[in-house]
């Protein structure tokens, strides 16, 4: 019972924090699109990862009964998304030179 509550609260917190991130990144990408310029790869990687992370959080929240049976797979995907977000932020360091 406590695991279910922690899981749902964690997913809701992830969704709440990923929605503004996705909105801000889409705003930055829109600036490049309206200027007819190429969007930096690091920004695109971060945007795509945040969209996939948001979709994954919503999917696992609504399919909790399947997620609890595949806890190791869910944890592995969460870890992969977390690592990709960290890698994208590290790549974002060099955006000033582009």
Residue pairs with C-beta under 8 A, 6 or more apart in sequence:
3 68
4 64
4 68
7 64
7 67
7 68
8 61
8 64
11 57
11 58
11 60
11 61
12 61
14 53
14 54
14 57
15 54
15 57
15 58
15 61
18 50
18 53
18 54
18 57
19 54
21 50
22 47
22 50
22 51
22 54
25 43
25 46
25 47
25 50
26 47
28 43
29 39
29 43
29 44
29 47
32 38
32 39
32 40
32 43
33 39
40 95
40 98
41 91
42 88
42 91
42 92
42 94
42 95
43 92
43 95
45 84
45 87
45 88
45 91
46 85
46 88
46 89
46 91
46 92
49 81
49 84
49 85
49 88
50 85
52 81
53 81
53 85
56 77
56 78
56 81
60 67
60 74
67 74
